Each structure stands twice: as C-alpha cells, then as structure tokens.
Amino acid sequence: MSAVAQNLPFPVIDTHIHLFDTAREGIPYPNKNNATLFKPALPERYRKIAAPLGVSGAIEVECSNRFEDNQWVLDTAGADKIMVGTVGNLEPGKPEFRKQLEGFHRNPLFLGIRYGNLWGRNFRAAVAQPDFIADVKFLAEAGLELDTANPNPALIADLVKLTDQVPNLRLIIDHLPQLPYPTEASAVAAYQADLRELGKRPHVYVKVSEVLRRVNGQVPTDLNFYRQRLDELWDVFGENRLLYGSDWPNCDTWAEYPVVFGLVREYFMAKGPVAAEKYFWKNSVAAYRWSKRDSSQPEPAKA
C-alpha cells in the first residue's frame, strides 16, 4: 500500500469519473485524435489506478450526449461494485424528460443529471424557461441532484437564479477551480458576490475537481500555486460542502491520478482529519445520497 493510502485513516469516494468504451461505435467522446484519452475508461482500469490510494467507491458523471448511453453507463456501473452511482444526461424542459427520469430513477444507481455549459446548451436561456424550471423542481422533488458543467462567471450567476426558484435542489458545481477568473474589478466583484450568495444556500455543493491548470505549457504541481483558489472555496463553502472528484480519465491530460489526488490530499489533510474525511467521502453522502455496495466502502449512515 502506498504512503498516501497509509496516511489516510478513512476510505475515499471519488465523486467525478467518466466511463466510456472506445470499442463502441459512434461514441461522441473522447476524440479519436486524443492519444491520452482515447482508450477504454472502465471500472476495472479505474480500480487499478485509484484503489491503491484508498479509493473504495466512485460516481460516474456522463460525458456523452447520446440518450442511449445513460443505460450503457448504468449497466457498466452495475457490474462493478466500486461504482456507487451515476449522473445521467437528460434535458429538463423537453416533453420526454419526466418519463425518462422516472424510468432511470427506478435504478438506485441513478443519482441525478448533468446540465450546464456543454453539448451546445444555453444555460442562461434554459433558466429563463418555465418548463425547464418546472422539470428541475420535479427532479428535486424526486430526491435527485443536478451537476453543472464547465463553470464560468455567467454560469455562477445563473445558478443563483436557478436556486432562487428551486431552493430545495441539491446542486453540485463541478470543476470550480478551473473557472476562468475574471480580470476586471467589477466582474470580479460580481462573481465573488454570486459565489458568496451560493455559499449561503445549504443544498449547494462544490466539487474541488480539475484543480490543476496548464500555464505556459507547464502544469505546476506545487500546492502553493493553487492555494488562493482553494482558500476561496474553503472560505465560502466551508468543510461541509466541498467534495473530492478526480475527473478521471480527463485528469490524465494534466497529470497522473496520484499527482491529482496528492495535491488535494495535502491541502485538506492540513485542515485536520475531521475536515479531510468530510471532503473525501462524508459530504458526498449528503450531496448524492449514494448507497454502499462493497464492504470496503464507508457506511453512509455514519456520515
């Protein structure tokens, strides 16, 4: 067992991985020209990489815009107990949304949906549509969550509007450390005000994922380079609403999984073991309501 795993006195739940099989015809992601990513990303391969670091469970977040891939992911996750849940791709506001949601919700691994800045969608326009809001309320009332995608300041402002209208929605903001930070003083102030507003809302969580960034062709691995962004999220959302997510295998485009894991491990263990355990698994129970599938996984009832 690695030194990293030995130093963590608790198991880990990774709340953000992607699953795909490049042998399947017509998959929209990843691109065939991406040598780093274009290989099967399946639970067996993930387990070999993550389990030595103490990871005992993972949640898949959909990276395909094909409706049929929701079922493929559920079947793939169901066959391996390291997977404790999936986040699907359905579109609130579409006539078929509720029927589709009810169908997938019968599977306990289906935890929610992903909607945001991806697949050509216009989040700002969607939040202004009554049918979209009604369907998000339906999602929340079903006990399911909403993951966002590819954050920018406009999305954060729109999430304030969304949670104004659906205050009981469990909302998870993915990859917030990767947000392109505004440069003008007024834009910075507006973004920070929106972030603080979301920080006041108890059902809003932030995934501390995609922390690493490429700068002048290099990827810094010194925690101090990222500390200011991480401190901002800690100050706004506190120890109870930050989640661990690796973004595997996308993280490989920045650094190997142990490097990605090691950086957030260093930051959160410095906050103390209680806060670190919340980040690495306990907060994910409140955010996702996943169920234990394997003896190596922590007991959600003890979160």
C-alpha positions as CSV (number, residue, x, y, z in Angstrom):
1,M,0.0,0.0,0.0
2,S,1.2,3.5,-0.9
3,A,2.3,6.0,1.7
4,V,-0.6,8.2,0.6
5,A,-3.1,5.5,1.4
6,Q,-1.4,4.7,4.8
7,N,-1.7,8.3,5.8
8,L,-5.5,8.5,5.2
9,P,-7.3,6.9,8.2
10,F,-10.6,6.6,6.1
11,P,-11.8,5.4,2.7
12,V,-12.4,7.7,-0.2
13,I,-15.3,8.2,-2.6
14,D,-14.4,9.8,-5.9
15,T,-17.5,11.8,-7.0
16,H,-16.4,12.5,-10.6
17,I,-15.1,10.0,-13.1
18,H,-16.2,9.3,-16.6
19,L,-16.8,5.9,-18.2
20,F,-16.6,5.1,-21.9
21,D,-15.5,2.3,-24.2
22,T,-13.7,3.3,-27.3
23,A,-14.5,0.0,-28.9
24,R,-18.2,1.1,-29.1
25,E,-19.3,2.6,-32.4
26,G,-20.0,6.3,-32.7
27,I,-19.2,7.4,-29.1
28,P,-19.0,11.3,-29.1
29,Y,-16.2,11.4,-26.5
30,P,-13.2,11.3,-26.4
31,N,-11.9,12.4,-29.8
32,K,-10.0,9.7,-31.7
33,N,-7.1,12.0,-32.1
34,N,-6.6,12.4,-28.4
35,A,-3.9,9.8,-27.7
36,T,-4.1,10.4,-23.9
37,L,-7.8,9.7,-23.6
38,F,-8.8,7.5,-26.5
39,K,-8.6,4.2,-24.7
40,P,-11.3,2.3,-22.7
41,A,-12.2,4.1,-19.4
42,L,-13.9,1.3,-17.5
43,P,-14.3,0.4,-13.8
44,E,-11.6,-2.3,-13.9
45,R,-9.0,0.1,-15.2
46,Y,-10.0,2.8,-12.7
47,R,-9.8,0.4,-9.8
48,K,-6.2,-0.4,-10.6
49,I,-5.3,3.3,-10.5
50,A,-7.4,4.5,-7.6
51,A,-7.7,1.7,-5.1
52,P,-4.0,1.8,-4.1
53,L,-4.7,5.3,-2.9
54,G,-7.5,4.3,-0.7
55,V,-10.4,5.0,-3.1
56,S,-13.2,2.5,-2.4
57,G,-16.0,4.0,-4.5
58,A,-16.8,6.3,-7.4
59,I,-19.6,8.2,-9.0
60,E,-19.8,8.4,-12.8
61,V,-20.7,11.7,-14.5
62,E,-22.0,11.4,-18.0
63,C,-19.7,12.6,-20.8
64,S,-21.9,11.5,-23.7
65,N,-24.9,13.4,-25.2
66,R,-26.5,10.2,-26.6
67,F,-29.6,9.2,-24.7
68,E,-28.9,5.5,-25.0
69,D,-25.6,5.9,-23.2
70,N,-27.4,6.6,-19.9
71,Q,-28.4,2.9,-19.9
72,W,-25.0,1.7,-21.0
73,V,-23.4,3.6,-18.1
74,L,-25.9,2.2,-15.6
75,D,-25.3,-1.4,-16.9
76,T,-21.5,-0.9,-16.8
77,A,-21.6,0.6,-13.3
78,G,-24.0,-2.1,-12.1
79,A,-21.5,-4.8,-13.0
80,D,-18.7,-3.4,-10.7
81,K,-19.3,-2.6,-7.0
82,I,-16.7,0.1,-7.0
83,M,-19.3,2.3,-8.7
84,V,-21.8,3.7,-6.2
85,G,-23.7,5.9,-8.6
86,T,-24.1,7.6,-12.0
87,V,-25.1,11.1,-13.1
88,G,-27.0,10.9,-16.3
89,N,-27.7,13.2,-19.3
90,L,-31.3,14.2,-19.6
91,E,-32.7,17.6,-20.7
92,P,-35.2,19.4,-18.4
93,G,-37.8,21.3,-20.4
94,K,-38.1,18.6,-23.1
95,P,-41.5,16.9,-23.4
96,E,-40.0,13.4,-22.7
97,F,-37.9,14.5,-19.7
98,R,-40.2,13.3,-16.8
99,K,-40.9,9.9,-18.4
100,Q,-37.2,9.3,-19.0
101,L,-36.3,10.5,-15.5
102,E,-38.9,8.2,-13.9
103,G,-37.6,5.3,-15.9
104,F,-34.0,5.7,-14.9
105,H,-34.8,6.6,-11.3
106,R,-36.0,3.0,-10.8
107,N,-32.3,2.1,-10.8
108,P,-30.9,3.0,-7.4
109,L,-27.5,3.8,-9.0
110,F,-29.1,6.7,-10.9
111,L,-28.4,9.7,-8.6
112,G,-29.2,12.8,-10.8
113,I,-28.4,14.5,-14.1
114,R,-25.8,16.9,-15.5
115,Y,-26.7,20.2,-17.2
116,G,-24.5,23.2,-17.9
117,N,-22.1,24.6,-20.4
118,L,-21.7,21.6,-22.7
119,W,-23.2,20.0,-25.8
120,G,-24.2,23.3,-27.2
121,R,-26.7,24.1,-24.4
122,N,-27.6,27.6,-23.3
123,F,-27.9,27.5,-19.5
124,R,-28.9,31.1,-19.2
125,A,-31.8,30.7,-21.7
126,A,-32.8,27.5,-20.0
127,V,-33.1,29.1,-16.6
128,A,-35.5,31.6,-18.1
129,Q,-37.9,28.9,-19.4
130,P,-40.8,28.0,-17.1
131,D,-40.8,24.4,-18.5
132,F,-37.1,24.0,-17.5
133,I,-37.7,25.3,-14.0
134,A,-40.8,23.0,-13.6
135,D,-38.8,20.0,-14.6
136,V,-35.9,20.9,-12.3
137,K,-38.5,21.1,-9.4
138,F,-39.7,17.7,-10.5
139,L,-36.1,16.4,-10.3
140,A,-35.6,17.9,-6.8
141,E,-38.9,16.5,-5.5
142,A,-37.8,13.1,-6.8
143,G,-34.8,13.3,-4.4
144,L,-32.3,13.6,-7.3
145,E,-29.4,16.1,-7.7
146,L,-28.1,18.4,-10.5
147,D,-24.5,18.5,-11.5
148,T,-23.3,21.5,-13.6
149,A,-20.6,21.5,-16.2
150,N,-17.7,23.8,-17.3
151,P,-18.1,26.8,-15.0
152,N,-17.7,30.4,-15.8
153,P,-18.9,33.6,-14.0
154,A,-22.1,33.7,-16.1
155,L,-23.0,30.1,-15.0
156,I,-22.4,31.0,-11.4
157,A,-24.8,34.0,-11.7
158,D,-27.4,31.7,-13.4
159,L,-27.1,29.2,-10.6
160,V,-28.2,31.9,-8.2
161,K,-31.3,32.4,-10.3
162,L,-31.9,28.7,-10.5
163,T,-31.7,28.1,-6.8
164,D,-33.8,31.2,-6.2
165,Q,-36.6,29.3,-8.0
166,V,-35.8,25.8,-6.8
167,P,-34.4,26.2,-3.3
168,N,-34.6,22.5,-2.3
169,L,-32.5,21.4,-5.3
170,R,-29.3,19.6,-4.4
171,L,-26.9,21.4,-6.7
172,I,-23.3,20.3,-7.3
173,I,-20.9,22.8,-9.1
174,D,-18.3,20.7,-10.9
175,H,-14.7,21.8,-11.6
176,L,-15.0,25.2,-10.0
177,P,-11.2,25.5,-9.5
178,Q,-10.9,25.6,-13.3
179,L,-13.3,28.6,-13.7
180,P,-11.7,31.3,-15.9
181,Y,-11.4,34.0,-13.3
182,P,-12.5,37.5,-14.5
183,T,-9.9,40.2,-14.6
184,E,-11.9,43.5,-14.5
185,A,-12.6,44.7,-10.9
186,S,-16.4,45.0,-11.4
187,A,-16.6,41.4,-12.9
188,V,-14.5,40.0,-10.0
189,A,-16.8,41.7,-7.5
190,A,-19.9,40.4,-9.2
191,Y,-18.5,36.8,-9.4
192,Q,-17.5,36.8,-5.8
193,A,-20.9,38.2,-4.7
194,D,-22.6,35.4,-6.6
195,L,-20.3,32.8,-5.1
196,R,-21.0,34.1,-1.6
197,E,-24.7,34.0,-2.2
198,L,-24.5,30.4,-3.3
199,G,-22.4,29.7,-0.2
200,K,-25.4,30.8,2.0
201,R,-27.6,28.1,0.4
202,P,-27.3,24.8,2.3
203,H,-28.0,22.5,-0.6
204,V,-25.3,23.8,-2.9
205,Y,-22.0,21.8,-3.0
206,V,-18.8,22.4,-4.9
207,K,-16.6,19.7,-6.4
208,V,-13.0,20.5,-5.9
209,S,-12.0,18.9,-9.1
210,E,-9.9,19.9,-12.1
211,V,-7.6,21.8,-9.7
212,L,-4.5,21.6,-11.9
213,R,-4.0,24.1,-14.7
214,R,-1.7,24.5,-17.6
215,V,0.4,27.7,-17.6
216,N,2.8,28.5,-20.4
217,G,2.7,24.8,-21.5
218,Q,3.5,23.6,-18.0
219,V,1.4,22.1,-15.2
220,P,2.5,23.3,-11.8
221,T,2.2,20.6,-9.1
222,D,3.2,22.8,-6.1
223,L,0.1,23.3,-3.9
224,N,1.0,26.9,-3.2
225,F,0.3,27.7,-6.8
226,Y,-3.4,26.7,-6.3
227,R,-3.8,27.7,-2.7
228,Q,-5.6,31.0,-3.3
229,R,-8.3,29.4,-5.4
230,L,-8.8,26.6,-2.9
231,D,-8.8,29.0,0.1
232,E,-11.6,31.0,-1.6
233,L,-13.8,27.9,-1.9
234,W,-13.0,26.8,1.6
235,D,-13.9,30.3,3.0
236,V,-17.2,30.4,1.1
237,F,-18.4,26.8,1.4
238,G,-16.6,25.5,4.5
239,E,-15.8,22.0,5.4
240,N,-19.3,20.6,4.9
241,R,-20.0,21.3,1.3
242,L,-16.7,20.5,-0.6
243,L,-16.4,17.2,-2.5
244,Y,-13.5,15.2,-3.8
245,G,-13.6,14.5,-7.6
246,S,-10.7,13.4,-9.8
247,D,-12.2,13.9,-13.2
248,W,-10.6,10.6,-14.3
249,P,-9.5,10.0,-17.0
250,N,-9.6,13.6,-18.1
251,C,-7.2,14.4,-15.3
252,D,-4.5,12.5,-17.3
253,T,-4.3,15.5,-19.6
254,W,-2.8,17.4,-16.7
255,A,-1.1,14.8,-14.6
256,E,-1.4,11.2,-13.5
257,Y,-4.1,10.3,-10.9
258,P,-1.7,10.0,-7.9
259,V,-0.5,13.6,-8.5
260,V,-4.0,14.9,-8.8
261,F,-5.0,13.1,-5.6
262,G,-1.9,14.0,-3.7
263,L,-2.4,17.7,-4.2
264,V,-5.9,17.9,-2.7
265,R,-4.8,15.4,-0.1
266,E,-2.1,17.7,1.0
267,Y,-4.5,20.7,1.2
268,F,-7.3,19.0,3.0
269,M,-5.3,17.0,5.5
270,A,-3.8,20.2,6.6
271,K,-7.3,21.3,7.6
272,G,-7.4,18.3,10.1
273,P,-8.6,14.7,9.8
274,V,-12.3,15.6,10.5
275,A,-12.5,18.1,7.7
276,A,-10.5,15.9,5.4
277,E,-12.8,12.9,6.0
278,K,-15.8,15.2,5.2
279,Y,-14.2,16.2,1.9
280,F,-13.0,12.8,0.8
281,W,-16.3,11.0,1.5
282,K,-18.8,12.2,4.1
283,N,-20.0,15.3,2.2
284,S,-20.7,13.1,-0.8
285,V,-23.4,11.3,1.1
286,A,-25.4,14.4,1.7
287,A,-24.8,15.7,-1.8
288,Y,-25.5,12.5,-3.8
289,R,-27.3,10.1,-1.4
290,W,-25.4,7.1,-2.7
291,S,-25.7,3.6,-1.2
292,K,-22.9,1.3,-0.1
293,R,-22.3,-1.6,-2.4
294,D,-19.0,-3.1,-1.2
295,S,-17.6,-3.9,2.3
296,S,-14.6,-1.7,1.6
297,Q,-16.8,1.4,1.3
298,P,-17.8,3.6,4.3
299,E,-21.2,3.3,5.8
300,P,-23.4,6.3,4.6
301,A,-25.4,6.2,7.8
302,K,-22.3,7.2,9.7
303,A,-21.7,10.3,7.6
